[in-house]
């Protein structure tokens, strides 16, 4: 339980940090420092090795590079939970699994209902399907012991499955034209990682070097570069034997090493470069157009209806059980919190609309408003509950 509590503590602290970073980015974008902020985002950064060149603005180095590390950590967490954690048996995976499906399907349908017939707008159907685990656990941390640990585990497992769903969605729906040469190189790198895994290679440096080759080739292939992080994570051995003959987990070591970097540097960096919405250029009327409405209603209404509705059906059908020590009202409160999409929703938004600003930041503001409403309402619903209320 110490590993789990440590995970929740770090994610909760990161969620609170994200709030301050977001506010700071909003202040910069909507003040006399907006030009400084935007120039910083579009600072040209280039790395060249002979004929190999990677040149991107700083914004894309964060979104394509640092976020690949974030997805690498997500991949390590998913692998650990599936192999030996809270997703390792059908009994454990049933409730968060069913809830996660509802939390992806219903928000997507809500968005589609608002934007049917608009082919470009429909590219954003996956924006409200995501849950930001750091923000959600950050809200839960403010409630202390009012929320039982079982519901925190439920939220964590649901968010991890949610992230896995996001990975699949990105792979299937948000790829551009593919480069055959780059895909071949990526396949060779992946095969090399697989062989290293089977041979129980226990050197971090070896996996990192091949992982960099994998990331560059995936970046150049047209498939989104963050998927390289997930693929690399699945190839890191969960159990290895050191030169001294002792058994250890290279996967867990790397997960532990990365957690603070991701929680306190990578995610805040992503929030800083993506959350700076120019509120001065958004009219009230724009917020009532289909895309922002689909995002806001998808996050705030679709998420809670999908997660709580599917959970209720699973529990009533005997497929799953209500989290131990929790009650229906608490489950509903946690379901509302899953509408905090924030970093993942902003990330999918950048893929869907290629940061074209065609909606004048109204789409990004809708993510912030939908997430804000979910956080505030979820907090007060949970604050009004107690563990002595009946389960049924």
PyMOL commands that set and color helices and strands:
alter all, ss='L'
color gray80, all
select helices_A, chain A and resi 2-29+34-41+58-84+90-115+121-124+127-129+133-141+144-146+149-173+180-198+204-221+226-235+250-274+279-281+284-287+290-316+328-337+342-353+362-383
alter helices_A, ss='H'
color red, helices_A
select strands_A, chain A and resi 44-49+52-57+240-241+247-248
alter strands_A, ss='S'
color yellow, strands_A
deselect
rebuild
show_as cartoon
